[in-house]
Amino acid sequence: MAATLTDVARRAGVSIATASRAFGEPERLAEGTLERVLQAATDLGYSTPQSAVATRTFGVVVPDVANPVYATLLKAIQGQAWHGRHRIVLFDADEDLRREREQIEQARKLDGMLLCSPRLPDAEVLALVGDTPYVVVNRQIDGAACVLMDTEHGPTQAIEHLVALGHTHIAYAAGPRGSWADVRRADTIARACERHGIRLTPLSHHAASIQGGRAAAAPAAASGATAVVAYNDLVALGLEAGMIELGRRCPADISIVGIDDIDLAGAVTPALTTVRMPIERSGALAVDLLLQAMSGVVISDIVTLGSQLIVRASTAAPSA
């Protein structure tokens, strides 16, 4: 049986993400680590996905192409696919389950597919993809190869940061219903608040957009919370705009934390405190795994890439 990227990572004593980087972004690795991975690949007779697979065409299904997270993810996917001159076909579900269902059915006619944050139930996703090679990004489905962005470390850091500032009542502005990441982020935040004895007010689900954040502003203000953690940066930016319309200032009257660290997060005033997610690495690694699957290798890896809190100006101690 042909060696896989997982075999190389295990032999070299590194994570699968690090092994992938050795073939896609070698300049980002320490010289010793790179040599260890390449030597492991040589010992095992491992062929990189680009050399092992002829030019292929695969589909990429995303919930909303207008969301900067998916735009960044798509750019990383395209960049990694370009190394082997593979082609991608974009499918934008527009947060519509019926549309997502039809697009997966279309994508399965191609050589493979990447499903980015699918909203459909697990059983339906598995039934729709059939025998087509696929990899899931930013959601875990049992039996599938999945590339996950950590929902534990960064969000926990966000709560600890707010607790250190003196906040005792925090709200969570939820994202779209059916979002795997939203459920995990909400659970992590709830557990962190419970550990620290912090009152948590969950707000209702809203669209993962600036308008969704605006809609969450009034409930957040009415809750009495002195800080809000938002499902993503767009919701956080919408919250900030909505708070201004309600006569509240950030962070003087309310602190706001986002998740993702999109480019706009550091460019607004006040700059947004947020949890940085490994969006680019997730896209590149997902392509590597999909290329292996399309070459006939059975892939069922679940890889989680880390997250990290980035503190900026949108958080401060609560007013007296």
N, C-alpha and C positions, 0 to 999 in steps of 0.2 A: 504493500500500500504506500502511495506517495506521501512523503513528509508534508506536514501542514505548518502554517505559521505558529500554531499552538505548540507543536513539537519543537520548533526552533526556540520559542520563548522558554519552554520548560528546560531544554538542554542548556541554554545560555544563562538561566537563572534570572530572567527578567520578565516583566509583564508583556502580554501580547501587544499592548499599545506601544511599548518601547521597541519590540521586535519589528512591528510595522513601520515605525519611524526610521529604522535602520535602512529600509529599502525605499521609503518615500521622501524622508527628510533627514538624511544622514548627518547633515551639518549641525543638527540640533542635539546630537548625542556626544557624550564624552568619548575621547578616542579609544579608551580601554573598553567601554561598553560596546561601541560599534564593532571593534575587532572581535569581541566575544560572540556577538550575534552573528556576524559574517562567518566566523569559524564554525559555529554550530550549524549554520545553513550548509556550509561546504561538507561537514561531516555527515550530515543527514541526506545530502543530495537534494536539498530543497530548491525548487524553481520558483522565482517570484511570480506573483499573479500575472504580471505583464508579459513574462516570457512563456508562461504555461498556457495561457489562454489566447486564442486568436481574437481578432477584433470582434467585439460583441456590442449589441444594443440592448440597453436595459432601461426600464421605467423607474421614475422617481415620483412617488405619490406624497404630496405634502398637504397639510390642512388649509394653509393660507399663504400663498406665495407673496402677498403684500407684507407679511410679518417679517421684520428684519432678521429674525432668528433663522427663518427658513431660507431667506435670501443668502445669508452667510453660509448656511449649511449646503445649499445648492452650489455655491461658488467653490466650496471645498470639494464637493463630490465631482464637479466638472473638472477641477484641477487635477484630482487624483486619477480620474478616468482618462484624461488627456495623455498621461504618461504612456499608456498602451494604445492610444488612439481609439478608445472605446467611445461609443455614442450614447447619450442619454435622451430620453423622451420625458418631458415634464407633464405631470398630471396635478392640477390644482383642485382639491376637493372643496375649497371655499367653505369649510366648516359645515358641510352638508353630507349627512350619512348616506343618503341615496346616491349622491354624486360620487362619494368615495367608493361605494360598492360597485358602481358601474366602471369606475376608473381602474380598480384592481382587476376587474374582469378583462378590461382592455390590455392592461399591462402584462397579464399572464401570457399573452400571445408573443411577447418578446423573449429574449434569452434569459432574462431575470428581472428582479425588481427590488428597489429599496422602499420600504414603507416607513415614512417618517411620522412619528406620533399618530398612528392610526387611531380613530375614534370608535370604530366598530368593535363589538364584543369579540373576545379571543376566538371562540368557536367559529364565528362567521368569517373572521380573517383567514383562519386555517382552511376552511372549506373553499373560500374564494381563490386562494393562491394555488391550490391543487398541487401539481408536481413541479411547478415552476420554481427554480432556485430564487430564494429571497433572503433578505436580512432586514430586521426591524431596528429602527433608530429611535431612541428616547421612549421606549416602552418595552416591558418584558412580557413575552408570551411563551409559555412553557413549550419546550421542544423546538423553539426557533432560535437561530443565531441572533443575538441582540447586542446592540451597542447602547449603553445607558449613560446618561449624564447624572452624576451623583446628586441625590436629593436629601442627603443626610448632613454632610460636613458643613457646607456653606450655609444652608438655612439655620442650622444649629448655631453657627457663629453669629448669624444676624440677631438671633434672640439674645445670645450672651452679650453682644455689643449693646443692645438696647437696655438690657438689665443693668449693665455696668454704668450706663448713662443715668439710671435712676427711674426708668419707666416701670410701672406696675400694672398697666392695663394696655394691652396690645390687640389690634384687630388684624385679621387676615382677609384680604380681598381675593376671593377665589376666582379661578379662571373658568373656562368652558366646561360644561358637563361632559363626562366621557373622557376627560383628559387624564391619562395615567399619571403624568407628572404632577398634576394638581392634587390628586388624592395623596400621593406620597409627600409632597411638600406640606400639605395641610397637616398630615399625621406627624411629620417631623416637628413642625412648629408647635403642635398641641403637646407633644411629649416634652419638648424643651421648656415650654411655659409651665407645665405641671411640675417639672423638676425644680424650677426656680420659684414656684409659688406665685406665678404671674397670672393675672386674669386675662383670658383670651376670649375675644368676641369674633366668631366666624361670620363673615358677611356672605351674602348670597352670591351665586355664580353670575359672572358677567363675561362678555366677549373679551378675548385676549387682545384688546386694542385700546387706543387712547379714549375712544368713546365709551368703552366698557369701564375704564377708570373714572371717567367723568360721572357715569351713572352710579358708581360706588362711593362717590365723595360724600353725598348727603347722608347715607346710612353710616358711613365711617365717622362723620362728625357727630351724628346723633348718638352714637354708641358711647361717647365719652372717652374713647381710647386716646392716649397721648402719642401713640405711634401706630403705623400701619405697615405690615409687610404685604406686598402685592404679588400676585401670581407671576407677573413678569414686568419688565421695564416699561412696556407700553401702558399697562394698567397703572403702574406707579406714576408715570408722567401725566396720564389723564387725571389721576387722583390729585396731583399737585395743582393742575389747572382748575379742577373743580373746587378745591379748597380755596383758591384765590377768589373765585366767584362767590364763595360763601363768606368772604371776609377773613379767611384764616391764612396765616403765613407759614411757610415751611422753611426752616425747622422751628421757628420761634413758638408757633402754636401747636404744630404737629410734626413729628418725624416720619419720614417715608423711606422705605427700603424696597428696591426692586429685585428682580432675578433675571439674569442673562448677561448683563454688561454689554449691551449693544453700543455702537459708536456714539449714538446720541446721548447716552447716559452721562458721559463725561463732558459733554458740550453745553448742556443746559445750565441755567442758574436758578437755584443752587445745583451744583453737580450732584448726581444721584448716587447715594450709597446703594450698592447692589451686590449680588452674588454672581461672580464670574463663572459661566458655564463653558465647558470645553467643546464649543460648537464645531470649530474647524476640524479638530482631531477626530470628533465623532464621525463626520462626513468622510474623511480620508480612510479611517479604519473600516468603516462600513463597506466602502468600495473594495478594499483588500479582501475582506471576508466574502463578499458577493462573488468576486472573481474566482476565488477558490471553489465556492459552491457551484459556479457555472462550469468549472473544469471537472466536476464529478466528485469532488471531495465532500463528504458528509460533514457539515458544519453545524454545531449546536452550542457554540461558545456564548457565554454571557459576560460581556466586558463592561466594567463600570469605570468611567473616567472622572477624575476628581473635580470638585468645585471649591471656590475660595471667596470669602467676603472681601469686597473692596470698599473701604470707608471713604466717603466724600462728605460733601457739605449738607446733605439733606437730612442728617440726623444730628440731634443735640440733646442736651438734658431737658426734661420737661419744664415748662414754666411753672412758677410757684402757684 
